[in-house]
Amino acid sequence: MQSFNFHFTTAAIYALTALIAWLPAFSSAGGAPAAPARARMAALRAVFAAGLMVHGFALGHSLFGGDGLNIGFSHAISLIVWLVILAYFLIGFDNQFLRLSALYLAPIAALVALLPVAMPGQRIVHYAEFAFKLHFVVAILAYALFTVAALHALFMLFLEKRLHEGALPASMQGMPPLLRIERLLFQLLGVAFALLTLTLASGVLFSEALFGKAFQMSYKTVFSVFSWVIFGGLLLGHWKFGWRGRVAIRWTLIGFVLLLLSYVGSKFVLEIILKRV
């Protein structure tokens, strides 16, 4: 019951965050004076931080509160979204990405925070070794950072198109230079690739411990390896041949889709469609 209340509280705080972010647009449309930008950003940051803390507490209770590790579909998605929001909250870029996150990601986070309530299906792993839990956390961190990278790539594509058209939305005025955003994309990809490499390597070790086999041929494994090859090739091409721009965006999105199919897709099919835990 306590966890149930925290999920609803999290959704309410994220909804309030989105409302604060969108309030200037509503005020200007209605002719009402908007609050000073500095005070509005301070309130936005404080409410956003509160949402992240409550969301993190609710996830910690749901994931680790029992006698095993809950890696169910809804809890995993909620954790990935929390990490994505946290990454953009920390990146900041002089409040620009923080404001965009509040505008567009906070409403999504409000809905996702309720997933464990709407779909409370659990998949409890009683293999309680610390190393296995660490493997799970590293894997989720890798997926979350690749999600941030994919959103970054889409944002770069949108920003580049609008810059060429000379029609940048008011909400994106004052953004950092596109090259700076692109450097951040490759930094994110580098860290996420390292985490994905650790995930695949440790997965082989735990496959031996759990199933007696070093390699499990499954859709999840195949898609994970394909995405690892694509991201590794992209990073190598960027370092050796200077790949960037549309090439980087295209391969980032292709690799992310494969990674999405490997983890989220397989869990959704097993737990939601086939009702297997």
N, C-alpha and C positions, 0 to 999 in steps of 0.2 A: 504493500500500500504506500509506503514511504517513497519507493522508487517511482510509483505511478504518479504521485503528486509532483515529484521533481521533474518528470518529463513534461507535464503540463505547465509548470512554472517556467521551464526552459523555453517552451514554445511561446509563452506570453511575453517573455523578455525579448526574444528575437523579433516578435511582431512589433513591440514597442520601439526596438532599434530601427526597424524599417520605417515606422511611422515618423520618427524623429528625422531620419534621412530624407524622406519624401516631403516633409512639412514645408520647406521653403518653396517647392514647386506649387503646392496647394495654396500657400499664402500669396504668392505672386499672381496666381491665376485668379484668386478672389479679391485681390487689391489690398490685402492686409499686410502690414509691415512684417518682415521676417526678423527673427531674433539675430543678434550679432553673430557673425560667423565663428568667432573664437569661442563664445559661450556655447553655441550649438555643437561645435566639434568636441568640446570638453564633455558635454552631456552625452553625446553620441559614443565617445570612447568609454565613458564610465558605464553606460548601460550595456554596451557590447561586451565589455570585460566581465560584467556581472553574468551575462548570458553564457559566456564561455566557461566561467567557473561553475555555475549551476549545472550546465550541460556535462562538464567533465566529471562532476560528482555523481550525477545520475548514471553516466556510463560506467564509472568505476564500480558503482554498486551493482549494476546489471551484469557487467562482465566478470567481475572477480568476487562478487558478494557471496556466492554459494560455495559448495565443496569442490567445484571444478571451474573450468574456463568456458564461459558461454560465448560461442562463436556463431550464433545464429545470424540469419540474413539481415534482419532489421537492425540488430545491434551492431553488426559490422558496418552497414551503410551509415548509421548514425555516427559511429566512431570516425569513419573516413571524412564525413562532412564536417565534424568538429575539428579535425586536424587541418582541413582545407581552410576553414574560417580562421583558425588560430594562425596559420601561416600568413594569410593576408593581413591579419591584425598586427602581426609582428613586423611584416615587411613595411607596411605603412606608406613609404615614399611621401613624406610630408603630408600625410592624411589623405592623399588622393586615392590610393587603393583601399584604404579604410572606408572612405566614403562610398566608393563603388561597391565594396563588399556589403555595406549596410543597405545600399539601394537594391541590389540584385540578388545577393546570396543570403542575406538574413531572412527574407520571406521563404526561400527554399529550406533553410535550416529550421525555421519554425515548423514546417510540415514534417521534415525528416525527424525532428526530435520526438514526434508523436508515433513514429513507426513502431518502436517497441511496445507501445500500448495497443495500436491497431492490429499489429501482427506479432503477438508475443511468443511465437514459436521459438523454442530454445534448442540449441545443439550443444550439450554440455560435454566437454572433454575432460575426463577424470585423470588423464595423464598429467599429473600435477608437478612434474619436474620444472624447476625454474627455467632451465634452458629451453624447454618447449614453449613456455609462456613468452620468453624472450624472442623466440623464432616468430611467434604470432605477432608480437608488437612490431618487430622489424618489418615484417611483411606488410602490415597495415600502414606503417610509416611510408614504405615504398609506394604503395598504391595511392596514398594521400598526396605525396609529392608529385607523382605522375599526373594526378588529377589537377593539381595546381598548375603544372606545366601545360597540360592540355587547355585549361581555361586561359592561361597566359597566351598560348598560341592563337586561340580563337580571338582573344582581345587584340593581339597584334594584327591579325588579319582584318578585323573590323576597323582598327585605328588607321592602318595603312590605306584602306579603301577610302575612309572619310577624309583623310589628309589629302589624298589625290583629288577628291571631289571638292575640297575646300569647304566642307560642311561638317565640322566637328561639333558634336552635341555640347550644350552648355555644361552638362554634368562631367564632361571630360576635359574641360578647359584647364590648363595648367598642369597637364600630365608631363612626366619626365620625357626626355627625347626617346625616340623609338629604338635607337641603338642601345641605350641604357636598359630599356625593357628587354631587349633581345639578349643582352649579356646576362640578365637575371634568369632568362629562360634556360640558357645553357648551364648556369650554375645549379638551377633546380634539377635539370636532367642529370648532371654529373653526380649529385648527392643521391638522387633517386635510383640511378643505375647501380651505384655502389651498394645501396640497401637491397635492391632486387637481386644482385649477385650473391649477397650474403643469404638472402631468403632461399634462393635455389640451392645453394651449397648446403645450408643447414637442413633444408627439406630432404635432401638425399640422406643425410645422417638420421633424421627422424623416421624416414621411410624404412630404413633398416631396423630401427628399434621397434617400430610399431607393427610392420607387416613382414619383416624378414626379407625384404627386397630393397635393393639400392635405388631402383628406378621403377616408378609406377607409370605405365603408359596410359594416359587419360587425356581428355580434351583440355583439362586444366593445365596439365604439364606441357602439352604441345603448344598451346597458345602462350603460356608463360615463356617458354624457350624462344618462340618466334619473336615475341615482343622484346626479349632480352637482346636477341641478335639485331633487331631493327634499331633499338636505342644505342647499342654499342657501335653499330655501323655509323649512325648519325653523329655520335660524339667523335668517332675516329675521323669521319669526313670533315667535320668542323675543324678539328685540330690540324689535319694534314692538308686538306684542300680548301679550307675556308668556307665550307657550306654554311649558308645562312638564309635569311629571308623566307621566301615561299617554299624553298626546298626543306628548310628546317621545320617550318610549320606543317607541311604535308606529312613528313615522316613522323613527327611528334604525334599527330592525330591518328595516323595509321597504327603506330605502336600502342597508343593508348586504347584504341578500340580493341585490339587483340588482348591487351591486358584486362580490359573490362569483361570481355568474353570469358577469359580464363578464370576470373574470381567471382565477380558479381553475377555474371550470366550463369555459371554453373551452380552457384548457391541458390539463385532465384528458381532455376528449373527444378532442382532437387527438393527445396524446402517449400516453395509456394505452389508450384505446378504438380509435382509428383508427391508432395506431402511426405518426403523422407527427411529424417533428421539424423 
